[in-house]
Amino acid sequence: MEANRFPEFDIGEVKTPSFVIDEGLLEENLKVLWNVKQLSGAKILLALKAYSAFSTFPLIRRYLDGVCASSLHEARLGHEEFGKEVVVAAPAYTEHDIKELLKYSTSIIFNSFNQFKKYKKTVLGHGIECGIRINPEYSEAPVPLYNPCAPNSRLGVTIKNFEEDSLEGISGLHFHALCEKGADALERVLKAAEEKFGKYFSRMKWINFGGGHHITKEGYDIKLLCRLIKSFKNKYGVNVYLEPGEAVALDAGFLVASVVDIVHNGMDIAILDTSAETHMPDVLSMPYTPEIIGAKIASNRTKEDKKKFPYVYRLGGLTCLAGDVIGDYAFPEKLRIGSKIVFTDMAIYSMVKATTFNGVNLPSIALYRPKIGKIKIVRKFGYEDFKNRLS
Ligand SMILES: Cc1ncc(COP(=O)(O)O)c(C=O)c1O
């Protein structure tokens, strides 16, 4: 896959390592999502687990209906920084979680009838809506790590365990079964969900279709998505929620790094001031090879590319982990110490997952505002951020 959106900012200006969020690109995504809301009548929430860069929430808030939080801290962030609907869905809640969540949530989705029954009175007593996560037992997630409907999954109530006599106080049902998928996959998930749980849908106020909808990806069939939502809403008389994370900030952020050293062991290896393990962990866990502006993934080169991009380097990270390797890339020119490397699509599942393993410092976070034409650093990290996680 080629990087299809390029940063407008001057890379020379960026101190590395930094995540740079391009608010112009982010807004392009938000306009697509706004259009889906207008055409389908669905509500769209930002899944904070994918993207929680709250300095951009004033922009996102103009387009989306709220956030979906998967923990107490995300719910609090959503309440304090986003301020619209805060829909919480986690695999389980402690009593402490629920007590605190009462301050921040507009609805709480339970992963079992056990938990719903335990907290129902308290939650409903605070005017907060309750939902149940269902498991349609059908998914097209690409890998088991990201398949919530795999056999023996702990996520969602299966039809076998569904307690139809315990639905009083439940306003909605929620399922999440997709990962980077098109509307055609949603159509198949909906079919499975309807076959199993369809008879309960019209008793609900809302049905939440979860995340994993690649709505802002080129080629996504928005017409089909809107058709599916509209006919679902009409058929069951419910509101529909989508809670994408990835689609909100897809291709809207970059990780800018520099070459710190170049070593040789059977090939040229550039060591960067970033790290797959600490700054872009999905590269290792998914796994995948991110795109770099102005370079090719070495194994993807055509004959023609091999002439244009002859210099191959393995790009490795700063940690001691042997496998802290981002990938093998081909460049048009030799890399030098200080050369800048720009990884694309680094706004999602990166800042939220970054760690300080090995004491590696976190990248700064910067915003690029096209209207001003300038990059503004909104967060810098240092020794205290490493130390404060430990004791
Ligand atoms: C329950 C739930 N909702 C929403 C999302 C967001 O998914 P995505 O970022 O793929 O759109 C996830 C991702 O894991 C999820 O588990």
The ligand as a Tripos MOL2 file, in Angstrom:
@<TRIPOS>MOLECULE
LIG
   16    16     1     0     0
SMALL
NO_CHARGES

@<TRIPOS>ATOM
      1 C1        -15.4650   -2.1110   21.3670 C.3       1 LIG1
      2 C2        -14.6330   -1.3790   20.3810 C.ar      1 LIG1
      3 N1        -15.1530   -0.2940   19.7690 N.ar      1 LIG1
      4 C3        -14.4450    0.4240   18.8730 C.ar      1 LIG1
      5 C4        -13.1510    0.0640   18.5400 C.ar      1 LIG1
      6 C5        -12.4010    0.9000   17.5530 C.3       1 LIG1
      7 O1        -12.0400    0.1530   16.4390 O.3       1 LIG1
      8 P1        -11.2950    0.8140   15.2060 P.3       1 LIG1
      9 O2        -10.2300    1.6710   15.7220 O.co2     1 LIG1
     10 O3        -10.7640   -0.3660   14.4550 O.co2     1 LIG1
     11 O4        -12.3370    1.5610   14.4340 O.co2     1 LIG1
     12 C6        -12.5720   -1.0700   19.1390 C.ar      1 LIG1
     13 C7        -11.2150   -1.4910   18.8020 C.2       1 LIG1
     14 O5        -10.6600   -2.4220   19.2840 O.2       1 LIG1
     15 C8        -13.3380   -1.8070   20.0860 C.ar      1 LIG1
     16 O6        -12.8210   -2.8750   20.7130 O.3       1 LIG1
@<TRIPOS>BOND
     1     1     2 1
     2     2     3 ar
     3     2    15 ar
     4     3     4 ar
     5     4     5 ar
     6     5     6 1
     7     5    12 ar
     8     6     7 1
     9     7     8 1
    10     8     9 2
    11     8    10 1
    12     8    11 1
    13    12    13 1
    14    12    15 ar
    15    13    14 2
    16    15    16 1
@<TRIPOS>SUBSTRUCTURE
     1 LIG1         1 GROUP 0 **** ****
